[in-house]
Amino acid sequence: MDYQTIVGLEVHVQLATQSKLFCGCPTTFGAAPNTQVCPVCLGLPGSLPVINARAVELARVVGVALDCETPSAEHDNYTKWDRKQYFYPDLPKGYQTSQFDLPITETGGLDIALEDGQPKRVRITRAHLEEDAGKSLHDESGAGGDSVIDLNRAGTPLLEIVSEPDLRSGAEAKAYLEELKLLLTYLAVSDCNMQEGSLRVDANVNLHVPDPAGGGKPAATPIVEIKNLNSFRAVERAIEYEAQRQWRDWQETGRRLGQAPKQTRGWDDSAEVTRPQREKEESSDYRYFPCPDLEPVVTTAAEVERLRSGMPELPAALRLRLQADHGLSAYDAGVIVNQGRDLADYFLAVAQQSGDAKQSANWVTQHVLRVMNAEGKTLDGVGLPAGRLAAMIQKLTAGDLPSPRAREVFETMIAEDTDCDAAMKSLGIEAVDESELVALCEQLLDKNPKIVADVKGGNEKAVGALIGQAKKHNPNADPGRVRAICLELIAQRDA
């Protein structure tokens, strides 16, 4: 590449509170339009806000998990509220209550894994609290219909997490977002549902390009903020497209950072292009000033320590524990942890009850997840308690369940909502006594002297023909044991 892509992300996360940031209105998604509003979130004259303590607590939790200062001791351990002035139809007060120069948490980082497996730390500039705006719904049919406003979302608590421009590609941005979402869901601070607007992303993109006149220092192109990103895949594709578009623009115009205003562009997912929307405001355009109706919030060192000591096990630490304590590969540990806390807890329960972590990982990652993905089910929807799967694994490792029929048993347990014993009985599967299996193998060897001769001649694969014969005599015969016993008996005959 003749350029380097520079990306910083702004992630807006709706916090999982029962009421809005400054009033008691509920935050339930999907309610009838304009039914979850009051004088405060509508900005009616004379109404006064009251801070939602739970929202403040959740913001602090995220700050601690991201190794941020919560808030910075440099700012006397307090955060304040500011009014951000701008005029949109879905912002009923004409300003947004946000945080400008004293955010609730700042200066942290998040570790991610790149595509080649290498670790990378993405610095976090700040995470600040603010209230959400409402939602404008436009007639896009071209028939000249009305635009309507739903203010149910106005006042919902948002945490805006701003990264440093440390990301270098769409793939890195996607990896960062996946790890951040995973962290937030493990913390239970948000459901991070992009379809419902609980997590929204804006990407700031520009390029560093070779500059012959720069004395070895690259030139930077004007920054573009990309909006309308409704999936992590869309974020990745939008960044890659925008980087190529800016490269073409640089070659045509040579415009540098500061020579053109910061622009907002929207991502057109169907056409896979970004389209210009407006010039981006600077902080001075918003005319920030401290909110006169809200007191600053002080965070003590004791409160931060309380949050740190009560922090649940986070994804990165859990991946390492699964490798160190349970002998899983980095890949299997990642698959389990990345599916969320519920699946991780399920695996741990299966592993503990079965006593075989590696078999448990195989069945959870290969079979339980297969059912979930193929049938669009949640873990609860699969209907296979951890104890039942653990009991099946125990029978499998003990040899009481022939390995070729284990998948049949697994699927029957789910389909009939039953345990391993009942599923085996339903399928007519019985454990085969070892002495019975040895006797069967002796009979097969006596009837097949050519196979015995072939094996003695060095062709061990020839014994495979005996496995099918053994299954005809006894469908419950384990192929692996038949093969092993036959080879052992042939070796003894050779002696």
N, C-alpha and C positions, 0 to 999 in steps of 0.2 A: 504494500500500500504506500501511496505517496502522501498520506495524511494519517493523523492519529485522531480517533474519535474521543471526545471528552463528554462524559455524561454525569449529571447529578440528578437525583430523583427527589420529588416531593410526594410523600405518601400521606394521604388523609384517611385516618382510621376513626370510624364511629365507635365510641366506647360503649361497653355493654352495661349501661345504666338503665334503671327503670324509668327515670324522669330526665327532663332536659337539663341543660347546663345551668340555667338561671331561673327556672320555674318548675312547677310540679307537673307539667303536662307529660303524659306518657310518650314513650319512644317506639311503640309497637309498629312494626312494618306492616303495610297493607291495609291500614284503616281507611275508611271513607275519607275523601279529600276534605281538608280544612275542618276536621272534627277533633284534632288534638292540638288545639291552640287556646291561648288565653291573652289577656291584655299585655303581659310581659313579653311573650315571644312574638306578639303582633306589634310591639313597640308603641302601644297606645299612650297618650299623654298621662302623666301621673303615676304610671306603673314603675315599680322598682325591682331590680334583679336580686336574687339570693343565690349564693354560690352552692353548687352541688358538691358536697364533700366527697362523695364516692368517685366522681369524675377526677377530682384532684388526686385521690388515692391511687386510682388506676394509672394516671399519668406518671406518678412517682414510681410505681412498680415498673413501668416500661423503662423509665430513666435508669433505674438500678440495674435492670437486666441488660441494658445497652452500655453499661459502664460509664454512664454520664454523671456529671455533677448535678445534684438535685436539691435545690438549685445551686448555682455557683457561690462559693464562699466569697468570691470576688465582689459579688453583689449583695453582701450581708445576708445571705441565705433567704432572700425573699423574692417573690415574683409578683408582678403587678399586671393589671389589665389595661388594655388600650382600645380606643375606638379607631377602627379602620374605615375611612369614609369612601364609599363608592355606591353608585346608584344602579341597581338592577331591580326589575319588577319583583323578583322573588326574595329580595332583602327588604322586609317591610319597614325597618327602622331607618333605612338610608345609610346605615353603618353596620359593621360587624364588630362585635366585642371579641378581641383577639389579644395577642401578646406581641409586643414589638421588640424592645431592647432588653427586657428582663424575662426571658422564657422560664418555664417551670423546670426545664432540664436542658443541658447542653454539653457539647464536647465529649462524645463517646465513640463507640465503634461496634461493628458487627463483623464477625469472621464468616467467610463463605468459602466454598470449594469451587474452583474453576473447572472447566470441562476436562482439562488434563489431570485433574486431581490435586493440583497445587492450591495451597491455601492463600487467601487474600483477605486483608482487613480493610473494610470500607468505613471510613470515618463518618461519624454523625455530627453534623454542625449543631443541631438543636432539635428539640421536640417541644412544641408549645400547644397550649390549649386554645380553642376558639369555638364559637358556635357555628353550626352549619346554617346554610341558607335554605330557602324553600326550593321548589322544583317547578320549572316552567315546562309546559307541555304544548308543543306546537303542531299545528296541522301541516303535515308534510305531503299532502296529496296534490298540492298545487291548485286546489279548488278555492283558495281564498278563505279558508275557515279561520276560526278564532284561535288565539293562543290563550291558554288557561293556566292558572297558578294554583298549586297545592302547597300550603304552608305548614303541613304537618311536620315536615323535616326541619323547619326553621327553629333554631335553638338547640338542636341535638348536639351533644358534646363531641367535638372532633379533637383528635390529637394529630397535629401535622408533624411528621418526622422528615427532616431535611438532611440529605446526605451531602458530603463534600463531593466535588466532581472527580471522584476516584475511579469511576467505571469506564471501561474502554471499548465496550461493544454492547450490542443488544443482548447477546448471550450472557454477558456478565450482569447486565441489569436484571435479566430474568432470574438468574441464580440468586442475586441479592433479594429480590422480591419474594421468591419462594422461601428463602431462609427467614426473612423478616416475618412473613405471614405465619410460618410455622412457629416462630418464637411467640408471636402475639396470641396464637390459639393455645399454645401450651400454658401461657400465663392467664388464659381465660379473660382477657381484657376486651376482646371483640370476636365476633364470629367471622369477620373478614370476608363476608359474602359480597363479591364484586357485582353479582347480578342484582342485589338489593341496594347497592351503593354503600355498603359498610366499609369498603376499602376502595379508594380511588387514587389514581397515580397520574402525576404530571412529570414529564421528562424534559430536562433542560439539556440541549445538545448544541455543541459547536465543534470545530475542528482546530487542531494544530497542524499547520502546513509548513513545508520548507520555505524559508524566506532568505533569498540570496543576499539581501541587504541587512539581514539581522545579526550578522556576526556569529552564526551558528545557533541563534535562538529562533525558534519557530514563530510564525505569525498566527494569531488567533482569529477565526472568523466570527461574525456576529452570532450571539446566542439566540436560539429559537426554543420556545417552550411549546411542547406538544401536549394537546389535550384530547379528550374523547377516547381514552384508552380503556377498553372494557375487559381486557384479559392480559395476562402476563405474556402470552404469545403475541398479542397486538403490540405490547410495549417493545418486544424484541424486533418485530418487523418494522415498526414505525421508526425506531432508532436507526436501523440499517438503511432504510429508504432515505431518511433525512440526512444521514451522513453523505450518501452518494449525491443527493440534491445539492447540499452545501458545497461539495467538491466541484460540481459542475458550475455553480454560481461563482465560486472563487476563481475558477479558470476564466470565466467570462468577465467578471467585474473587478476582481482583486480587492473587494471590500473587506476591511478588517474590523475587529472588535472596536466599537466606539464610533465607527463611520456610518452606522445604520442603527436605528432604534431596535431594541429587543422586540422580537415579533412572536405572537402567539399563532400557532397553526393547529388545525384540527386533523385528526387521523380519520381518513375515509377507509373503513375496513374493507368494503366491497371492492373499491378500486385500488386499494393498497398504496395510497399516496397521502401525503400531508397537504392540506390546503390552507392558505392564509386566512386568518380571522380578524386580528386587530394588532395594533402596536401595544406592547406590554407596558403597563404603568411602572414607574419607579416608586420607591418608598415615599418620596416627597409628594407624589401625586395623590397618595392616600390620606395625606394630612393627619397622620397619627397624633393622638394626644391621650394622656392618661384618662381612663374612665372615672368620672367623678362619683359614680354610684357604687363602686366596688372597692373594698379594702384590699391591700396587698396580702398575699398569703406567705406566711413564714414556714419554712421547713427546717426542723432541728436535726442535728446529727443523730440524736437518739431515734427519731422517726425513720431516718434512712437506714440505720442499723437494724431496726425492727423489721423493715421490709426486706432487707438483705438476708436476715436470719430465717425469715419465713418464705423465702423464694423457693418455688418448686424446682425439681430437677429439669434443667433446660435441655433442648435438643442436642447441642454439641456435647454436653457432659454425658447424656444418656447413650449417645453413639459410642463414646469411648468406653463406657461401662459394659455395654453389650459385647464389645470386643475383648475387654480385659477379663471380665468375670464369667462370660458365657462362651468364649472361644469363637464368636462369630467373625466372619470376614467383614471388612469395612463396607463392602457392597451390601451384604445382608443386613448389617446394622443400619445402614442408611435407608434401605427400603422400608424397614420396620418403623424406624423413628419418623421418617418423612411422611408416613401415612397418618400421623397424628397420635395424640396421647392414648386414645382408646385402643388402637391396635397395639401400641407398645405395651400397655398394661395387659392386654390379652395374651400377647406372646410371653410376657414374664410369668403369668399365671400358668400357662401351658407348660413352659419349661420347668417351673418349680414342681408341678404336680407329676409330670412325666419323668423327670430326672434326666432328660436328654435334650439339651438346649439346641444342638445342631439339627436333630430330627424335627424338633418343634419349629425351628426357623424355616426348614424346608416346607413343612406342611402349611405354615402360616403364609409364607411369601408366595408359594407356588399354587396352593390349592384354595385356601381361604380367600386370598386376594383375587384369584381367578373367578370365583363365584361372585364376589362383590362387584368386580368390574363387568363381567359378562351379563349379569342380571340387574345391574344398577342398584344394588342393595347396600345398606349400611351394615356395619358389623353386627348390630343387634338383629337386623333383618335376615342375616344368614341363618340364625337360629341354631348355632352350634356352640353350646357353652364350653368354656375352657376345660372343665373337668372331663367332659366326654371326649374331646380331642386328645387330651392327655392320656386317658385310659386306652384309647385306640393305639396311640404311639407305644405305650407300654407293652401291649399285646404284640405289636409288630416287632419290637426289638427283642422280645422274649421268644419269638418264633411261633407264638400261638395264632398269629394271623399271617397267612402267606402274603409276601410282599406284592405279588402280581394282582392280588384281589383287594389290596388295601384301598385303592381308589373307589372300587365298588362299594365297600363298606362305608367309606367317607360320604359318598353321595347318598347312600341309603339312610344314613344317620340324619342327614339334612332333610331329605324328602319325606321321611316318615317321623321326623322329630323324635328320634329314639337314641338309645345308647349303643355302644359297640357290640355288646353281647346279643342284644335283640336284632341288630342289623346282620350280624353273622348268622344267627339262627334263621332269619328270613331268607338269606341267600344260600343256606345249606352249607356254610363254611364251618369245618371242624378242624381242630388241631390234629395233626398226624403224629403219632408216636414215632420216636426216632428208630426204635427197633423194627417197627412195621415198614418204615421207609428203607432201612438197610435190607430187609428181606426182599422188598420189591426190586431194589437195585440189583441184588444178586440174581433174581430171576431174569431180569432184562439182559444182564451180561451173559448169562448162560445161553439165552436165545439169540444173541447177536455176537458171535465170535469174530466176525469181520470187523465190527466196530472196536472190539477189544484189541484186535491186531493193529488197526489203524492208529489207535491211541498209543499203543506200545511203540509204533513206528515214528512217533513224534507229532502226530496230528491230533492234538487235544480237542480241536473243534468238532471232531467226529462224534464226540459224546453228546453233542446237541441233539442228535436224532433220538437219543434215549429219553430226552425230557418230554417230548410229545407223547411217546408211548407210556411214560409214567403218568402223565396227566389223564390219559384215557382210562388207565386202571384206577386212578384216584385223583379226581379234580382238585382236591385240596393239597396235593403234593407241591411243595415249594420247589420251583425250578432251580434255584440257587443251591439248595441242599441236595437235590437229586444229582446235579452236576458234580458237586464236591464229593459226595459219597461214592459215586461211580468212579471218579478218578482215583480216590483213595483205595477202593477195592481192586481196581486194575493194577495199581502200583504194588499191592500186596501179592497179587497173582504173579506178577513179574518177578517178585522176590522169591 
